[in-house]
Amino acid sequence: MTQMKEDEIQGAVKAAIEAAIDYVDSDIRGDRERAQKYFDGAVDLTYEEGRSKVVSTKVRDVVRGAKPGLMRVFLTNDKFVEFTPKGPEDVENAEQATAYTHWVFNKVGGYNVLSNAIHDSLVKKVGIVKVWWNNETIAESHTYENLSDEEVEMLLSDDEVEIIEHSQEIEMEMDEMGMEMSRNVHSMLISHKREEGEMVIEGIPPEEFFIDGSAKSIDDAYIVCHKSEKRAGDLIAMGFDQDIVDSLVGEDDDLDNDSEEKLLRFGESLNSSDQMVNDPSMRVVVVTEAYLKIDIEGDGVPTLHKFLCGGTNYEILEQEPWDKAPFADFHVDPEPHAFYGRSLAELVMNDQDTTTSVLRGILDNVALVNTPRLEVNEDLVEMDDVLNNEIGAIIRSEQIGSVNALVVPFVAGSTLPALQYLDMLVEEKTGISKMSMGLNADALQNTTATAAAITQQASAGHVEVMARNLGEGMKRLFQLMLHVSIKNSPDEQMMRLNGEFISVDPQVWNSSMDMQINVGIGTGQEDAKAAALMQTFQTQQQIWQTYGPTNGLVTMTMMRNTLADTLALSGIKNADRYYAPMSPESEAQLMAQMAEQAAQAAAQSGEQGDPVADAMITSEQIKAQAKMQGDQMRMQGKMQGDQIKLQAEMQVKAAQMQSAQGKELADLQLKYRELQSSDDLNRDKMNQNLLVEAAKILGQYGTSVDVERVRALQAAPRLGNVQ
């Protein structure tokens, strides 16, 4: 196989882009446009002239009811996405990466990005977020006066400095010898350019995103592309030749991206706005950024490449190998084995039609009851009076009874339960109800607390599933952020972590770190979490008070984390205002200070001692005594186990032995007596060690050990007393 030629690459890229666009236009775009219309209050129903035109807003109501709960899932936690280390070497980097990505997410307007992504997923099947690194050249102007030749030379030594204006004068001055001499004096206006890069996270409209029809995800897609509009001046500023840009603009470019979706969002003024622009640099060009798997090298293995194409002929302006398509997709109801799933709007569009029809019938019935049709004898009445619908108007008649109102039955009252039934169907489909939104104060009035909790949890089931599906998109978004940070960030950046400013270097992070989603769903679950956290804090306190600071189970950092998480569930995210930041390093430093202060206080107080120091000494005494008792019990248990095992072996052997095996039995008895002697010796050593350890504790801490209690533990039957 040979390497692909430029015209072959151009043809392959154009064909792939057109195939992806055709798939979306034919199979997906129609559903999205219909969903948007229903969200805006449209239905497929016709109406009769003179009858009600009211339209139910079920789609909008359901979407707006679901969105706050889904937003709250991710925004109630400061670290809703957390990187987890793959090994001990990644622990610190994982913590830094988690804090850094959340800091960037909030810095670039993460709330709006998340809001747009969730809205698009609820209405238009999928929400798309794009992540990339934007390098920007910033030019700053500076004015200088009275510069010498040396200063000018030093100033121009910087390659990023460009002269805009320059004037030079000659001044006369006296040297040290009193001789008159001249020097050059410069006045300059310069431009200093500097490169700045930052991560960009932006939600893109669904109609600008295209993917091949066989794709199950972005990673396995043959092609993924972003088709948008740019100004001619923007392309020139990006470094493209003006002649090439002009040729793109001059094409028969119908800007097919102006779909009905876009018109629904911007209105009819969209097309007229461009016609009013006379500046050639403001002319619109279609630009397609395509990420295509293609075998350019001809080795049989397709690799991902990025192509920047201009115009409707998709002329390649720029291409380069790439590693990861920069898109994160958000779904609320994914379809298995397919990229596009269903939106929440699609579930209730038919219900909006049905509710609209019933609602129109009710209003028409009320109107007919209030203003019934009339039966008149035109020979006996003035028809002009009959046709006058003014309230209180008089109808002139030659005979009473010439005008009769046709009685219309009032059926609207019996139709209202139908609306309630339709509302119930929508709630069952979506899980979105007044109760789940916390709007219906009477919904749980006549139910027990347990029943209310069960009902609320069942209602939140649909929202939980949608939130979990959206969580997969959030994971991919933060993976992209980590990837872009490692690839493009400067060597070191300052950021705040655990209340302290630290320097981080994203380039040393592991791009394949694991991730987990930390979300809270539903008020009931938040209450349960808060109760669990309070119980956890009480348990931590008990362990701390019972076993001291060196208990090995609970640290001050853990207790502080418990308090911070409790505040977060209440919506208070800035825990540093209420509890001082704590980390293992700062805690170790604090414990060392406490120990030093305790030792100094003990030395100064002499026999009286210090309460803190005494407490620490007592804690050490308890631990020492407990360790000694534990060693004694473990040794005793081992010896008893050996004794029982040997006895059982002797009994088995004795049962099997006959008179001819007496020698073997004698050997076993001899071995038993040796073990008995060893047991006596070990117990004597244990007694001696006990006295030594007790003396050490008495000398070090000034407190005696209960030797008799320990000896009581040694009072188990000896080998010689066991039968």
C-alpha positions as CSV (number, residue, x, y, z in Angstrom):
1,M,0.0,0.0,0.0
2,T,1.1,3.5,-0.8
3,Q,0.7,6.8,0.9
4,M,-2.5,8.7,0.0
5,K,-2.2,11.7,-2.3
6,E,-3.6,15.1,-1.5
7,D,-6.5,14.8,-3.9
8,E,-7.3,11.4,-2.5
9,I,-7.3,12.8,1.1
10,Q,-9.5,15.7,-0.1
11,G,-12.0,13.4,-1.6
12,A,-12.1,11.1,1.4
13,V,-12.6,13.9,3.8
14,K,-15.3,15.5,1.7
15,A,-17.2,12.2,1.3
16,A,-17.0,11.4,5.0
17,I,-18.3,14.9,6.0
18,E,-21.2,14.8,3.5
19,A,-22.2,11.3,4.7
20,A,-22.3,12.4,8.3
21,I,-24.3,15.5,7.4
22,D,-26.8,13.5,5.3
23,Y,-27.3,11.0,8.2
24,V,-28.1,13.7,10.7
25,D,-30.2,15.7,8.3
26,S,-32.3,12.7,7.2
27,D,-32.7,10.8,10.5
28,I,-32.2,13.2,13.4
29,R,-32.8,16.8,12.5
30,G,-36.6,16.4,11.9
31,D,-37.1,15.0,15.5
32,R,-35.1,17.9,17.0
33,E,-37.0,20.5,15.1
34,R,-40.3,19.1,16.1
35,A,-39.2,18.9,19.7
36,Q,-38.1,22.5,19.6
37,K,-41.5,23.6,18.2
38,Y,-43.3,21.7,20.9
39,F,-41.1,23.3,23.5
40,D,-42.0,26.7,22.1
41,G,-45.7,25.9,22.4
42,A,-46.7,24.4,19.0
43,V,-48.8,21.3,18.2
44,D,-49.7,19.4,15.1
45,L,-53.4,20.0,15.7
46,T,-55.5,22.4,13.5
47,Y,-58.2,24.6,14.8
48,E,-61.5,26.0,13.6
49,E,-62.0,29.7,13.1
50,G,-63.9,31.1,16.1
51,R,-62.8,28.2,18.4
52,S,-60.2,28.1,21.1
53,K,-56.5,28.2,19.9
54,V,-55.0,27.5,23.3
55,V,-52.0,25.1,23.4
56,S,-50.8,23.0,26.3
57,T,-47.2,23.5,27.3
58,K,-46.5,19.9,28.6
59,V,-43.1,19.7,27.0
60,R,-41.8,23.0,28.4
61,D,-43.3,22.2,31.8
62,V,-41.6,18.8,32.0
63,V,-38.3,20.1,30.8
64,R,-38.3,23.0,33.2
65,G,-39.4,20.7,36.0
66,A,-36.6,18.2,35.4
67,K,-33.7,20.6,34.8
68,P,-33.4,22.1,38.3
69,G,-33.1,18.7,39.9
70,L,-30.5,17.6,37.4
71,M,-28.5,20.7,37.9
72,R,-28.7,20.3,41.6
73,V,-27.3,16.8,41.3
74,F,-23.9,18.1,40.1
75,L,-23.8,21.5,41.8
76,T,-24.4,20.4,45.4
77,N,-20.9,18.9,45.5
78,D,-17.7,20.8,45.2
79,K,-16.0,17.8,43.6
80,F,-18.8,16.1,41.6
81,V,-16.1,14.4,39.5
82,E,-13.1,13.0,41.3
83,F,-9.9,11.5,39.9
84,T,-8.7,8.4,41.8
85,P,-5.1,7.2,41.8
86,K,-4.1,4.0,40.1
87,G,-1.2,3.6,42.4
88,P,0.5,5.2,45.5
89,E,2.5,7.5,43.3
90,D,-0.7,9.1,41.9
91,V,-2.4,10.0,45.3
92,E,-1.2,13.6,45.4
93,N,-1.5,14.2,41.7
94,A,-5.1,12.8,41.7
95,E,-6.0,15.3,44.4
96,Q,-4.4,18.2,42.6
97,A,-6.0,17.2,39.2
98,T,-9.4,17.1,40.9
99,A,-9.0,20.5,42.4
100,Y,-7.5,22.0,39.3
101,T,-10.1,20.8,36.8
102,H,-13.0,22.0,39.0
103,W,-11.2,25.3,39.4
104,V,-10.9,25.6,35.6
105,F,-14.6,24.5,35.1
106,N,-15.8,27.3,37.4
107,K,-13.4,29.8,35.9
108,V,-14.7,29.4,32.3
109,G,-18.4,29.5,33.2
110,G,-19.1,25.9,34.0
111,Y,-22.6,26.6,35.2
112,N,-23.7,27.9,31.8
113,V,-22.0,25.0,30.0
114,L,-23.7,22.5,32.2
115,S,-27.1,24.3,31.9
116,N,-26.9,24.3,28.1
117,A,-25.8,20.7,27.8
118,I,-28.6,19.4,30.1
119,H,-31.2,21.6,28.2
120,D,-30.1,20.2,24.8
121,S,-30.2,16.7,26.1
122,L,-33.7,17.1,27.4
123,V,-35.1,18.7,24.2
124,K,-32.7,17.7,21.3
125,K,-31.6,14.2,22.2
126,V,-28.0,15.1,23.1
127,G,-26.0,18.0,24.5
128,I,-22.5,18.6,23.1
129,V,-19.6,20.3,24.9
130,K,-16.3,21.0,23.2
131,V,-13.0,21.4,25.0
132,W,-9.9,22.8,23.4
133,W,-6.8,24.9,24.2
134,N,-6.8,28.4,22.7
135,N,-3.5,30.1,22.1
136,E,-4.0,33.8,21.7
137,T,-1.5,36.5,20.7
138,I,-2.0,39.7,22.8
139,A,-0.5,42.9,21.6
140,E,0.2,45.7,24.1
141,S,1.2,49.2,23.1
142,H,3.8,51.2,25.1
143,T,5.1,54.8,24.6
144,Y,8.7,55.7,25.5
145,E,10.4,59.1,25.5
146,N,14.0,60.3,25.7
147,L,15.6,56.9,25.0
148,S,19.3,56.6,24.2
149,D,20.8,54.5,21.5
150,E,21.7,51.8,24.0
151,E,18.2,51.8,25.5
152,V,16.6,51.4,22.1
153,E,19.0,48.6,21.2
154,M,18.1,46.8,24.5
155,L,14.4,47.4,23.9
156,L,14.5,46.0,20.3
157,S,16.5,42.9,21.4
158,D,13.1,41.3,22.3
159,D,11.8,39.6,19.1
160,E,8.2,40.2,20.3
161,V,8.7,44.0,20.1
162,E,7.5,45.8,16.9
163,I,8.0,49.5,16.2
164,I,4.8,51.4,15.4
165,E,6.1,55.0,15.5
166,H,9.6,56.3,15.8
167,S,11.1,59.8,15.9
168,Q,14.7,60.8,16.5
169,E,16.3,64.1,17.6
170,I,19.8,65.2,18.2
171,E,20.6,66.9,21.5
172,M,23.8,68.7,22.5
173,E,25.3,68.2,26.0
174,M,28.5,68.8,27.8
175,D,30.8,65.9,28.6
176,E,33.0,65.6,31.7
177,M,35.8,67.6,30.1
178,G,33.4,70.5,29.3
179,M,33.4,69.7,25.7
180,E,30.1,69.9,23.8
181,M,28.9,66.7,22.3
182,S,25.7,65.4,20.6
183,R,23.6,62.4,21.4
184,N,20.6,60.7,19.8
185,V,17.3,61.0,21.6
186,H,14.5,58.6,20.5
187,S,10.7,58.7,21.0
188,M,9.0,55.4,20.2
189,L,5.6,53.8,20.2
190,I,6.0,50.0,20.2
191,S,3.8,46.9,20.3
192,H,4.8,44.1,22.5
193,K,3.3,40.7,21.6
194,R,2.9,37.9,24.1
195,E,1.3,34.5,23.8
196,E,-1.4,33.5,26.2
197,G,-3.1,30.1,26.3
198,E,-6.2,29.0,28.2
199,M,-8.6,26.1,28.2
200,V,-12.0,26.8,26.5
201,I,-15.1,24.8,27.4
202,E,-18.1,25.6,25.2
203,G,-21.4,24.1,24.6
204,I,-22.1,23.9,20.8
205,P,-25.5,23.9,19.2
206,P,-26.7,20.4,18.3
207,E,-27.3,21.4,14.6
208,E,-23.6,22.1,14.3
209,F,-22.5,18.6,15.4
210,F,-22.3,15.7,13.0
211,I,-21.3,12.0,13.4
212,D,-21.4,9.0,11.2
213,G,-24.6,6.9,11.4
214,S,-22.8,3.7,12.5
215,A,-21.2,5.3,15.6
216,K,-22.1,4.0,19.0
217,S,-19.9,6.7,20.8
218,I,-17.6,9.5,19.9
219,D,-14.5,7.4,20.5
220,D,-15.5,4.6,18.0
221,A,-16.9,7.1,15.4
222,Y,-15.5,7.0,11.9
223,I,-15.9,10.8,11.7
224,V,-17.0,13.5,14.1
225,C,-17.2,17.1,12.9
226,H,-18.2,20.6,14.0
227,K,-19.7,22.7,11.3
228,S,-20.0,26.4,12.1
229,E,-19.8,29.9,10.6
230,K,-16.9,32.2,10.9
231,R,-16.2,35.6,9.5
232,A,-13.6,36.1,6.8
233,G,-11.6,38.3,9.0
234,D,-11.4,35.6,11.7
235,L,-9.8,33.2,9.3
236,I,-7.3,35.8,8.1
237,A,-6.5,36.5,11.8
238,M,-5.9,32.8,12.3
239,G,-3.1,33.0,9.7
240,F,-4.8,31.8,6.5
241,D,-4.0,33.6,3.2
242,Q,-6.5,36.3,2.2
243,D,-6.7,35.0,-1.3
244,I,-7.7,31.5,-0.1
245,V,-10.3,33.0,2.3
246,D,-11.7,35.2,-0.5
247,S,-12.1,32.2,-2.7
248,L,-14.0,30.4,0.0
249,V,-16.3,33.3,0.5
250,G,-16.8,33.7,-3.2
251,E,-18.2,30.1,-3.6
252,D,-21.8,29.4,-4.1
253,D,-22.2,29.1,-0.4
254,D,-25.8,28.8,0.6
255,L,-24.9,28.5,4.3
256,D,-27.1,25.4,4.7
257,N,-26.3,25.5,8.3
258,D,-29.1,28.0,8.6
259,S,-31.6,25.2,9.4
260,E,-35.0,25.5,10.9
261,E,-33.5,24.8,14.3
262,K,-31.3,27.8,14.0
263,L,-34.2,30.0,12.7
264,L,-36.3,28.8,15.7
265,R,-33.6,30.0,18.0
266,F,-32.7,33.3,16.4
267,G,-35.9,34.3,14.5
268,E,-36.3,35.5,11.0
269,S,-33.8,38.3,11.5
270,L,-31.0,35.8,11.2
271,N,-30.8,36.0,7.4
272,S,-31.3,39.8,7.2
273,S,-28.5,40.6,9.6
274,D,-25.7,39.5,7.3
275,Q,-27.2,41.3,4.3
276,M,-26.7,44.6,6.1
277,V,-23.0,44.1,6.5
278,N,-20.9,45.9,3.9
279,D,-17.5,45.1,5.4
280,P,-15.9,42.3,3.3
281,S,-14.1,41.0,6.4
282,M,-17.5,40.4,8.1
283,R,-18.7,38.1,5.4
284,V,-19.7,34.6,6.5
285,V,-17.8,31.4,5.7
286,V,-18.8,27.9,6.5
287,V,-15.9,26.2,8.4
288,T,-15.9,22.5,9.3
289,E,-13.6,21.0,11.9
290,A,-13.6,17.3,11.2
291,Y,-11.9,14.5,13.2
292,L,-11.6,11.6,10.8
293,K,-10.0,8.1,11.1
294,I,-8.0,7.7,7.9
295,D,-5.1,5.7,6.7
296,I,-2.9,8.4,5.2
297,E,0.3,6.5,5.5
298,G,-1.0,3.5,3.7
299,D,0.0,1.0,6.4
300,G,-3.5,-0.4,6.7
301,V,-4.1,1.1,10.1
302,P,-6.4,4.2,10.2
303,T,-5.5,6.9,12.7
304,L,-7.3,10.0,13.9
305,H,-6.5,13.2,12.1
306,K,-7.9,16.7,12.5
307,F,-9.0,18.5,9.3
308,L,-10.0,22.2,9.1
309,C,-12.1,22.7,6.0
310,G,-13.6,25.8,4.5
311,G,-16.6,26.4,2.3
312,T,-19.3,24.0,1.2
313,N,-16.7,22.1,-0.9
314,Y,-14.9,21.4,2.3
315,E,-11.5,22.5,1.0
316,I,-8.8,21.4,3.4
317,L,-7.1,24.4,5.0
318,E,-5.2,22.6,7.7
319,Q,-4.5,19.0,8.8
320,E,-2.6,17.3,11.5
321,P,-2.6,14.0,13.5
322,W,-4.7,14.1,16.6
323,D,-5.2,12.0,19.7
324,K,-8.8,12.5,20.9
325,A,-11.9,14.1,19.5
326,P,-12.6,17.1,21.8
327,F,-16.3,16.5,22.3
328,A,-18.3,15.3,25.4
329,D,-21.8,14.1,24.8
330,F,-24.7,14.3,27.4
331,H,-27.7,12.0,27.2
332,V,-30.7,11.6,29.4
333,D,-32.2,8.5,27.7
334,P,-29.5,6.8,25.6
335,E,-30.4,4.2,23.0
336,P,-28.3,1.0,23.4
337,H,-25.8,0.4,20.6
338,A,-26.5,3.8,19.1
339,F,-25.2,7.3,19.5
340,Y,-28.5,9.2,19.5
341,G,-31.1,8.3,22.1
342,R,-34.3,10.0,23.0
343,S,-35.0,13.3,24.6
344,L,-37.4,13.9,27.4
345,A,-39.5,16.1,25.1
346,E,-40.1,13.2,22.7
347,L,-41.8,11.3,25.5
348,V,-44.5,13.9,26.1
349,M,-45.2,15.5,22.7
350,N,-48.2,13.3,22.0
351,D,-49.4,14.1,25.5
352,Q,-49.2,17.8,24.6
353,D,-51.4,17.2,21.6
354,T,-54.0,15.2,23.7
355,T,-54.0,17.7,26.5
356,T,-54.4,20.6,24.0
357,S,-57.4,18.9,22.4
358,V,-59.1,18.3,25.8
359,L,-58.3,21.8,27.0
360,R,-59.7,23.4,23.8
361,G,-62.9,21.4,24.2
362,I,-63.3,22.6,27.8
363,L,-62.8,26.3,26.9
364,D,-65.2,26.0,23.8
365,N,-67.8,24.5,26.1
366,V,-67.5,27.2,28.7
367,A,-67.7,29.9,25.9
368,L,-70.9,28.3,24.5
369,V,-72.5,28.1,27.9
370,N,-71.7,31.7,28.6
371,T,-72.8,32.9,25.2
372,P,-75.3,30.4,23.8
373,R,-76.6,30.5,20.3
374,L,-80.0,32.1,19.7
375,E,-83.1,30.9,18.0
376,V,-85.0,33.9,16.6
377,N,-87.9,34.7,14.4
378,E,-86.5,37.3,12.0
379,D,-89.9,38.6,11.2
380,L,-90.6,39.6,14.7
381,V,-87.2,40.9,15.9
382,E,-84.6,43.5,14.8
383,M,-81.8,41.4,13.5
384,D,-79.3,44.2,14.1
385,D,-80.1,44.0,17.8
386,V,-79.6,40.2,17.8
387,L,-76.2,40.5,16.1
388,N,-75.1,43.0,18.7
389,N,-73.2,41.1,21.4
390,E,-72.6,44.0,23.7
391,I,-73.3,43.1,27.3
392,G,-76.7,44.5,28.4
393,A,-77.8,45.3,24.9
394,I,-81.6,45.4,24.1
395,I,-83.2,43.2,21.5
396,R,-86.3,44.8,20.1
397,S,-89.1,42.3,19.4
398,E,-92.8,42.5,18.4
399,Q,-93.6,39.4,20.4
400,I,-92.3,38.0,23.7
401,G,-90.6,34.7,23.1
402,S,-89.3,35.6,19.6
403,V,-85.8,35.1,20.8
404,N,-84.8,31.8,22.6
405,A,-81.4,30.8,23.8
406,L,-80.3,27.3,22.8
407,V,-79.4,25.4,25.9
408,V,-75.8,24.0,25.8
409,P,-75.0,21.3,28.4
410,F,-72.0,22.2,30.7
411,V,-69.7,19.2,30.4
412,A,-66.5,21.0,31.3
413,G,-66.8,19.9,34.9
414,S,-66.9,16.3,34.1
415,T,-63.9,16.7,31.7
416,L,-61.5,18.1,34.2
417,P,-60.7,14.6,35.7
418,A,-59.5,13.7,32.2
419,L,-56.9,16.4,32.4
420,Q,-55.8,15.1,35.8
421,Y,-55.5,11.6,34.3
422,L,-53.4,12.9,31.5
423,D,-51.1,14.7,34.0
424,M,-50.7,11.4,35.9
425,L,-49.7,9.6,32.7
426,V,-47.0,12.2,32.1
427,E,-45.7,11.9,35.6
428,E,-45.5,8.1,35.2
429,K,-43.5,8.5,32.0
430,T,-41.1,11.1,33.2
431,G,-41.1,11.0,37.0
432,I,-41.5,14.8,37.0
433,S,-44.4,15.8,39.3
434,K,-45.3,18.7,41.6
435,M,-44.3,16.6,44.6
436,S,-40.8,15.7,43.1
437,M,-40.3,19.4,42.4
438,G,-41.4,20.3,46.0
439,L,-44.3,22.5,44.7
440,N,-47.4,20.7,46.0
441,A,-47.8,21.4,49.7
442,D,-50.9,19.2,50.0
443,A,-49.6,16.1,48.1
444,L,-48.3,14.4,51.2
445,Q,-50.7,15.9,53.8
446,N,-52.7,12.7,54.4
447,T,-49.8,10.2,54.3
448,T,-47.4,8.9,56.8
449,A,-43.8,10.0,56.7
450,T,-42.7,6.5,55.5
451,A,-45.2,6.5,52.7
452,A,-44.3,10.0,51.7
453,A,-40.6,9.0,51.6
454,I,-41.4,5.9,49.5
455,T,-43.5,7.9,47.1
456,Q,-40.9,10.6,46.7
457,Q,-38.1,8.1,46.1
458,A,-40.2,6.3,43.5
459,S,-40.9,9.6,41.8
460,A,-37.2,10.4,41.8
461,G,-36.2,7.1,40.2
462,H,-36.5,8.5,36.7
463,V,-34.5,11.6,37.6
464,E,-31.8,9.4,39.1
465,V,-31.4,7.4,35.9
466,M,-31.2,10.6,33.8
467,A,-28.7,12.0,36.2
468,R,-26.6,8.9,36.1
469,N,-26.6,9.0,32.3
470,L,-25.6,12.6,32.3
471,G,-22.8,11.7,34.7
472,E,-21.1,9.7,31.9
473,G,-21.0,12.8,29.8
474,M,-19.5,14.7,32.8
475,K,-16.8,12.0,33.2
476,R,-15.8,12.4,29.5
477,L,-15.8,16.2,29.9
478,F,-13.4,16.1,32.8
479,Q,-11.2,13.4,31.0
480,L,-10.9,15.9,28.1
481,M,-10.1,18.7,30.5
482,L,-7.4,16.6,32.1
483,H,-6.0,15.5,28.7
484,V,-5.9,19.1,27.4
485,S,-4.3,20.4,30.6
486,I,-1.5,17.8,30.5
487,K,-0.9,18.5,26.8
488,N,-1.0,22.3,26.8
489,S,-0.7,23.8,30.3
490,P,2.5,25.7,31.3
491,D,5.0,23.9,33.4
492,E,3.7,25.4,36.7
493,Q,0.5,27.1,37.8
494,M,-0.6,28.5,41.2
495,M,-3.9,27.3,42.6
496,R,-5.5,26.9,46.0
497,L,-5.8,23.5,47.5
498,N,-7.0,22.8,51.1
499,G,-6.9,26.5,51.9
500,E,-3.2,26.8,50.8
501,F,-1.7,28.1,47.5
502,I,0.4,25.5,45.9
503,S,2.3,25.1,42.6
504,V,1.0,22.4,40.3
505,D,2.5,21.0,37.2
506,P,-0.2,19.3,35.0
507,Q,2.4,17.8,32.7
508,V,3.5,15.2,35.4
509,W,-0.1,13.9,35.9
510,N,-1.2,10.5,34.7
511,S,-3.8,11.0,31.9
512,S,-5.2,7.6,32.5
513,M,-6.3,8.1,36.1
514,D,-9.6,6.6,37.1
515,M,-12.6,8.7,37.8
516,Q,-15.7,8.6,40.0
517,I,-18.9,10.6,40.1
518,N,-20.0,12.1,43.4
519,V,-23.6,13.3,43.1
520,G,-26.5,13.7,45.5
521,I,-30.0,13.0,44.2
522,G,-33.2,14.0,45.9
523,T,-34.0,15.9,49.1
524,G,-34.7,12.6,51.0
525,Q,-31.3,11.2,50.2
526,E,-29.7,14.4,51.2
527,D,-31.4,14.3,54.6
528,A,-30.3,10.7,55.0
529,K,-26.7,11.6,54.1
530,A,-26.7,14.5,56.6
531,A,-27.9,12.2,59.3
532,A,-25.3,9.6,58.4
533,L,-22.6,12.3,58.5
534,M,-23.6,13.5,61.9
535,Q,-23.6,9.9,63.3
536,T,-20.2,9.4,61.7
537,F,-18.9,12.6,63.4
538,Q,-20.2,11.4,66.8
539,T,-18.4,8.1,66.3
540,Q,-15.2,9.9,65.3
541,Q,-15.4,12.0,68.5
542,Q,-15.9,8.9,70.7
543,I,-12.9,7.2,69.1
544,W,-10.8,10.3,69.6
545,Q,-11.8,10.8,73.2
546,T,-11.3,7.1,74.1
547,Y,-8.0,6.3,72.4
548,G,-6.4,9.7,72.0
549,P,-4.9,11.5,69.0
550,T,-2.8,8.5,68.0
551,N,-5.7,6.1,67.8
552,G,-4.7,5.0,64.2
553,L,-8.3,5.1,63.0
554,V,-9.6,8.8,63.0
555,T,-7.5,11.9,62.3
556,M,-8.4,15.6,62.6
557,T,-8.4,15.8,58.8
558,M,-11.1,13.1,58.6
559,M,-13.2,14.9,61.2
560,R,-12.8,18.2,59.3
561,N,-13.9,16.5,56.1
562,T,-17.0,15.2,57.8
563,L,-18.0,18.7,59.0
564,A,-17.3,20.2,55.5
565,D,-19.4,17.5,53.8
566,T,-22.3,18.2,56.2
567,L,-22.2,21.9,55.3
568,A,-22.1,21.1,51.6
569,L,-25.3,19.1,51.8
570,S,-26.9,22.3,53.3
571,G,-25.7,24.3,50.3
572,I,-22.8,25.9,52.1
573,K,-19.7,25.1,50.0
574,N,-17.1,27.5,51.5
575,A,-16.3,25.4,54.6
576,D,-13.1,27.4,55.2
577,R,-15.2,30.2,56.6
578,Y,-16.3,28.0,59.5
579,Y,-13.5,25.4,59.9
580,A,-9.8,25.9,59.4
581,P,-8.3,24.0,56.4
582,M,-6.7,20.7,57.4
583,S,-4.4,18.4,55.6
584,P,-2.3,15.4,56.7
585,E,0.8,17.6,56.6
586,S,-0.7,20.4,58.6
587,E,-2.1,17.9,61.1
588,A,1.2,16.2,61.6
589,Q,2.8,19.6,62.2
590,L,0.1,20.4,64.7
591,M,0.5,17.1,66.6
592,A,4.2,17.7,66.8
593,Q,3.6,21.1,68.3
594,M,1.2,19.7,70.8
595,A,3.7,17.0,71.9
596,E,6.4,19.6,72.2
597,Q,4.2,21.9,74.3
598,A,3.2,19.0,76.5
599,A,6.8,18.0,77.1
600,Q,7.7,21.6,78.0
601,A,4.8,21.9,80.3
602,A,5.7,18.6,82.0
603,A,9.2,19.7,82.5
604,Q,8.2,23.0,84.0
605,S,5.5,21.7,86.3
606,G,7.6,18.9,87.8
607,E,5.6,16.6,90.0
608,Q,2.3,18.4,89.5
609,G,2.3,17.8,85.8
610,D,0.2,19.2,83.0
611,P,-3.2,17.9,82.2
612,V,-2.4,17.6,78.5
613,A,0.9,15.9,79.2
614,D,-0.7,13.6,81.8
615,A,-3.3,12.6,79.3
616,M,-0.7,11.7,76.7
617,I,1.4,9.8,79.3
618,T,-1.7,7.9,80.4
619,S,-2.5,7.1,76.9
620,E,1.0,5.7,76.3
621,Q,0.8,3.7,79.6
622,I,-2.5,2.2,78.4
623,K,-1.0,1.3,75.1
624,A,2.1,-0.2,76.6
625,Q,0.2,-2.3,79.1
626,A,-2.3,-3.4,76.5
627,K,0.6,-4.5,74.2
628,M,2.2,-6.5,77.0
629,Q,-1.1,-8.2,77.9
630,G,-1.7,-9.0,74.3
631,D,1.7,-10.6,73.8
632,Q,1.1,-12.7,76.9
633,M,-2.3,-13.9,75.7
634,R,-1.0,-14.6,72.2
635,M,1.9,-16.7,73.6
636,Q,-0.4,-18.5,76.0
637,G,-2.9,-19.3,73.3
638,K,-0.2,-20.7,71.1
639,M,1.1,-23.0,73.8
640,Q,-2.3,-24.2,74.7
641,G,-3.0,-24.9,71.0
642,D,0.3,-26.9,70.7
643,Q,-0.7,-28.8,73.9
644,I,-4.1,-29.8,72.6
645,K,-2.7,-30.8,69.2
646,L,-0.1,-33.0,70.8
647,Q,-2.5,-34.7,73.2
648,A,-4.9,-35.5,70.4
649,E,-2.0,-37.0,68.5
650,M,-1.0,-39.1,71.5
651,Q,-4.5,-40.5,72.0
652,V,-4.7,-41.5,68.3
653,K,-1.4,-43.2,68.5
654,A,-2.2,-44.9,71.7
655,A,-5.4,-46.3,70.2
656,Q,-3.5,-47.7,67.2
657,M,-0.5,-49.0,69.1
658,Q,-0.1,-52.5,70.2
659,S,2.4,-54.0,72.5
660,A,4.9,-54.1,69.7
661,Q,4.8,-50.3,69.4
662,G,5.7,-49.5,72.9
663,K,9.0,-47.9,71.9
664,E,7.2,-45.3,69.7
665,L,4.8,-44.5,72.6
666,A,7.7,-44.0,74.9
667,D,9.3,-41.6,72.4
668,L,6.1,-39.6,72.3
669,Q,5.9,-39.5,76.1
670,L,9.6,-38.3,76.2
671,K,8.7,-35.6,73.7
672,Y,5.7,-34.6,75.9
673,R,7.9,-34.2,79.0
674,E,10.3,-32.1,77.0
675,L,7.5,-29.8,75.9
676,Q,6.3,-29.6,79.5
677,S,9.7,-28.5,80.7
678,S,9.9,-25.9,77.9
679,D,6.5,-24.7,78.9
680,D,7.6,-24.2,82.5
681,L,10.7,-22.4,81.3
682,N,8.7,-20.0,79.0
683,R,6.3,-19.2,81.8
684,D,9.2,-18.3,84.1
685,K,10.7,-16.1,81.4
686,M,7.3,-14.5,80.9
687,N,7.1,-13.7,84.6
688,Q,10.6,-12.2,84.6
689,N,9.8,-10.1,81.5
690,L,6.6,-8.9,83.2
691,L,8.6,-7.6,86.1
692,V,11.1,-5.9,83.8
693,E,8.4,-4.2,81.7
694,A,6.6,-3.1,84.8
695,A,9.8,-1.5,86.1
696,K,10.3,0.3,82.8
697,I,6.8,1.8,82.8
698,L,7.2,2.8,86.4
699,G,10.5,4.5,85.7
700,Q,9.3,6.2,82.4
701,Y,5.8,7.3,83.3
702,G,5.7,7.2,87.1
703,T,2.8,4.8,87.1
704,S,2.8,1.2,88.3
705,V,1.4,-1.7,86.2
706,D,-1.1,-4.1,87.7
707,V,1.3,-7.1,87.8
708,E,-1.1,-9.4,89.6
709,R,-3.8,-8.9,86.9
710,V,-1.3,-9.9,84.2
711,R,-0.2,-12.9,86.3
712,A,-3.8,-13.9,86.5
713,L,-3.8,-14.2,82.7
714,Q,-0.9,-16.6,83.1
715,A,-2.8,-18.8,85.5
716,A,-4.0,-21.2,82.9
717,P,-3.4,-24.9,83.4
718,R,0.1,-26.0,82.7
719,L,0.9,-28.9,80.5
720,G,1.6,-31.0,83.5
721,N,-1.9,-30.5,84.8
722,V,-3.8,-31.1,81.6
723,Q,-5.2,-34.6,81.3
